[in-house]
Amino acid sequence: MPKIEFICDPALVDRIPHPDRASKFIPDWFRSLPREMGMDDAHGMPGLSARACLPMADAMGLGAIIPLPFSVESFIHQDTGGINFRWGEDVPFQPIETHHPAQLGDGGPPFHGIVPLKWINPWRIILPDGYSAQIVQPMNQPQLPFVTFAGAVDCDALDVPVNIPFLWTAGDAEMIIPAGTPIAQVIAYKRTDQIRDITARGASVDELNIEKTAKNRKYSEESVYSREWRHRHKDG
């Protein structure tokens, strides 16, 4: 079975958090939500929270997570008044570097007043021939104080780690981002399996009737999604 493999400098392997299955990085805000809200919804069914939304949970569990290798502190620079970052003096490399603002149009919309940054990623991603990696913001994790730019990388051919551009979204908030915080989600896909034929059309009468029946079941049968419409865990 194809696998995602992460390798790093042997001197780092016992010093930094390892990438792992994304399902192990589900955020506390999601895990702690009760499944039911203690009230009925508009259709008379038990009102459910986001914790019961299987599409959200499935997206958060796709692929692997690359974690922050070292703790990072954001602080206000005394001279410039701008946000800056620091980390332990004993770390073997700096986990954040800056991009030149001109790479995003010198602060033009939508990047006014924003300096583009990048995570220095120590992990090289190894994939089987024919596979690429979609590297994205950890899904459904709005508690993170940054937004990672998405990229698609042919990691079956690239022999160096992929650094990860991001934007700081927490303004002048001063905080510590602990080592192990998810900074990117890696989803491998086979390039030849991409669906490229895209059409848009009006639904037929039969298709509208199928949708109407399904919609009625969605709002009247508890757990119909998990019983009949969720197949990703049944494949392979």
C-alpha positions in Angstrom: 0.0 0.0 0.0 1.4 3.5 -0.8 2.6 5.5 2.1 3.8 8.9 3.0 7.3 8.9 4.5 8.9 11.8 6.3 12.7 11.9 6.8 15.0 14.5 8.5 18.5 15.0 9.6 19.3 12.1 12.1 20.6 14.6 14.6 17.0 16.1 14.8 14.9 12.9 14.8 14.9 12.6 18.6 14.7 16.3 19.2 11.6 17.5 17.3 8.0 16.4 17.1 7.3 13.9 14.3 4.7 14.2 11.5 1.9 11.8 12.1 -1.6 10.9 10.9 -3.8 14.1 10.9 -6.4 12.3 13.0 -4.0 12.6 16.0 -4.0 16.4 15.8 -7.7 17.0 16.1 -8.0 20.3 18.1 -9.3 20.4 21.7 -12.1 22.8 20.8 -13.5 20.1 18.5 -12.9 17.1 20.7 -14.5 18.8 23.7 -17.8 19.7 22.0 -20.7 17.6 23.1 -22.3 15.9 20.2 -25.9 17.0 21.1 -26.8 20.6 22.0 -29.7 19.6 24.3 -32.4 21.1 22.0 -34.3 20.0 18.9 -33.5 21.4 15.5 -36.0 22.9 13.1 -37.1 19.4 11.9 -37.7 18.0 15.4 -34.5 16.0 15.4 -31.9 16.3 18.2 -29.8 19.4 17.6 -26.3 18.4 16.8 -23.0 20.4 17.2 -20.1 20.5 14.8 -18.7 17.5 16.7 -21.3 15.4 15.0 -20.4 16.7 11.5 -18.6 13.7 10.0 -17.5 15.7 6.9 -15.7 18.1 9.1 -14.1 15.3 11.1 -13.1 13.4 8.0 -11.5 16.5 6.4 -9.5 17.1 9.6 -8.2 13.5 9.5 -7.0 13.4 5.9 -3.4 12.6 5.4 -0.7 13.8 7.8 0.2 16.8 9.9 3.6 18.5 10.0 4.1 19.9 13.5 6.1 23.0 14.5 9.6 21.8 15.4 10.3 24.3 18.2 8.2 26.6 20.4 7.9 30.1 19.0 7.0 33.3 20.8 5.4 36.3 19.2 6.2 39.7 20.7 6.0 43.4 19.9 9.4 44.8 18.8 10.3 47.8 21.0 11.9 49.8 18.1 9.5 49.1 15.3 6.3 48.4 17.1 5.7 45.5 14.8 5.2 41.9 15.6 8.3 39.7 15.7 9.2 36.2 16.7 11.8 34.5 18.8 12.7 31.0 19.9 15.2 29.2 22.1 18.9 30.0 21.7 19.8 26.4 21.6 17.7 25.4 18.5 19.7 24.1 15.6 17.9 26.2 13.0 15.4 29.1 13.0 11.9 27.8 12.5 10.6 31.0 10.8 12.1 33.2 8.0 10.6 36.1 6.1 9.7 36.5 2.5 10.2 39.8 0.7 6.9 41.8 0.7 7.3 42.2 -3.1 6.6 38.5 -3.5 3.0 39.4 -2.6 2.8 42.7 -4.4 4.6 45.0 -1.8 1.6 45.2 0.5 -1.1 45.7 -2.1 -4.5 44.3 -1.5 -5.2 41.9 0.2 -1.9 42.0 1.9 -1.7 45.6 3.2 0.6 45.8 6.2 1.4 42.1 6.1 4.8 40.6 5.9 4.8 37.1 4.3 6.6 34.5 6.4 7.6 30.9 6.0 8.0 27.9 8.2 11.3 26.2 7.8 10.3 22.6 7.5 13.0 20.0 8.4 11.0 17.0 7.0 11.4 15.8 3.4 8.3 14.2 2.1 8.9 10.9 0.2 6.0 9.6 -2.0 5.7 6.7 -4.4 6.2 7.4 -8.1 3.2 9.2 -9.6 2.1 10.8 -6.3 2.0 14.4 -5.3 1.4 16.1 -2.0 -1.2 18.8 -1.4 0.2 20.9 1.5 -2.5 23.1 3.1 -3.6 24.9 6.2 -4.6 22.3 8.9 -8.3 21.9 8.1 -11.0 23.3 10.4 -8.4 24.7 12.9 -9.4 28.4 13.2 -7.7 28.6 16.6 -4.3 28.7 14.8 -2.9 32.3 14.7 -1.7 31.9 11.1 -2.8 30.9 7.6 -0.6 28.6 5.6 -0.5 29.0 1.9 -1.6 25.9 -0.1 0.8 24.2 -2.5 0.8 21.1 -4.6 4.3 19.5 -4.8 5.5 16.5 -6.8 7.3 14.9 -3.8 8.1 11.8 -5.8 10.6 13.9 -7.7 11.7 16.5 -5.1 14.7 15.6 -3.0 14.6 18.5 -0.5 12.2 19.5 2.2 9.3 21.9 1.3 9.3 25.1 3.3 5.8 26.4 4.0 4.8 30.0 3.4 2.2 31.5 5.8 0.6 34.7 7.0 0.4 35.8 10.6 -3.3 36.5 11.4 -3.2 37.3 15.1 -2.2 40.9 14.7 -0.1 42.2 17.6 -1.1 39.3 19.9 1.8 38.2 22.1 1.8 34.4 22.6 3.8 31.2 22.7 3.1 28.7 20.0 4.3 25.4 21.4 6.3 22.8 19.6 4.0 20.2 18.1 1.4 22.8 16.9 0.2 21.7 13.5 1.5 24.0 10.8 0.5 22.1 7.6 -1.6 19.2 6.5 -0.2 16.9 3.8 -2.6 15.0 1.6 -1.1 12.7 -1.0 -2.9 12.0 -4.3 -2.2 10.1 -7.4 -1.8 12.5 -10.3 -3.4 10.3 -12.9 -6.5 9.8 -10.7 -7.5 13.5 -10.7 -10.8 14.2 -12.2 -10.3 17.0 -14.8 -13.5 16.7 -16.8 -15.8 19.3 -15.2 -19.3 20.2 -16.3 -22.2 22.2 -14.9 -25.9 21.6 -15.9 -29.4 21.6 -14.7 -30.6 18.6 -12.9 -33.0 16.1 -14.6 -36.5 15.4 -13.1 -35.2 12.0 -11.8 -32.2 13.7 -10.2 -34.4 16.3 -8.5 -36.6 13.5 -7.2 -33.6 11.6 -5.9 -32.3 14.8 -4.2 -35.7 15.5 -2.6 -35.9 12.0 -1.2 -32.4 12.2 0.2 -33.1 15.6 1.7 -36.2 14.3 3.4 -34.2 11.4 4.8 -31.4 13.7 5.9 -33.8 15.7 8.1 -35.9 12.8 9.4 -33.6 9.8 9.9 -30.9 10.0 12.6 -27.4 8.9 11.4 -28.4 8.2 7.8 -25.2 10.0 6.6 -22.9 7.6 8.6 -25.0 4.5 7.7 -25.3 5.0 4.0 -23.6 8.1 2.6 -20.1 7.9 4.2 -18.0 5.4 2.2 -14.5 6.7 2.6 -13.8 4.3 5.5 -15.1 1.3 3.6 -12.7 1.7 0.6 -9.6 -0.4 0.9 
